[in-house]
Amino acid sequence: QQCSACGHVDKKNRPDQETFLCTSCGFAEHADVNAARNIASRAVAGWAVSHAA
């Protein structure tokens, strides 16, 4: 539900299972592609990296 273009989060960004349409910036993409972009962005930022010893 997070826009990979602007970061806006809203449940309404997913009008159906396949569609992502940002209610803030208007970015439109297949929902799975948008999710993949968000995951990749978090990985690059180190969000998905474990820092456990």
FENSUL-V604034 format. One record per pair of residues at least 12 apart in sequence whose C-alpha atoms are under 10 Angstrom apart, sorted by the first residue. I is the first residue (numbers start at 1). J is the second residue. D is the distance in Angstrom with one decimal. If there is no record, write none. Layout:
BEGIN
{{I J D} {I J D}}
END
This chain:
BEGIN
{{1 13 5.8} {1 14 6.3} {1 20 7.8} {1 21 9.3} {1 22 8.6} {1 31 8.6} {1 34 8.9} {1 35 8.2} {1 38 9.9} {2 14 9.3} {2 20 9.1} {2 21 10.0} {2 22 8.2} {2 31 10.0} {2 34 8.2} {2 35 7.9} {2 38 7.6} {3 20 8.1} {3 21 8.1} {3 22 6.0} {3 23 9.0} {3 24 8.8} {3 25 8.6} {3 26 9.4} {3 27 7.5} {3 28 9.0} {3 29 9.5} {3 31 9.7} {3 34 7.0} {3 35 8.4} {3 37 9.2} {3 38 7.8} {4 20 9.9} {4 22 9.1} {4 27 8.5} {4 28 9.9} {4 29 9.5} {4 33 9.3} {4 34 5.9} {4 35 7.5} {4 36 8.9} {4 37 6.1} {4 38 5.5} {4 39 9.2} {4 40 9.8} {4 41 8.3} {5 22 8.7} {5 25 8.0} {5 26 9.4} {5 27 6.8} {5 28 9.4} {5 34 8.7} {5 37 9.0} {5 38 9.0} {6 22 8.6} {6 24 8.1} {6 25 6.9} {6 26 9.6} {6 27 8.4} {7 22 9.3} {7 24 9.3} {7 25 9.5} {7 38 8.9} {8 22 7.3} {8 23 8.1} {8 24 6.6} {8 25 8.2} {9 22 8.3} {9 23 8.9} {9 24 8.9} {10 22 8.0} {10 23 7.5} {10 24 8.9} {11 23 9.4} {13 26 9.3} {13 27 9.5} {13 28 9.2} {13 31 9.3} {14 30 9.7} {14 31 7.4} {15 31 9.9} {16 31 8.9} {17 30 9.2} {17 31 7.3} {17 32 9.2} {18 30 5.8} {18 31 5.2} {18 32 7.2} {18 33 9.7} {19 31 5.0} {19 32 8.4} {19 33 9.7} {19 34 9.3} {20 32 8.4} {20 33 8.9} {20 34 7.1} {20 35 9.2} {21 34 9.6}}
END
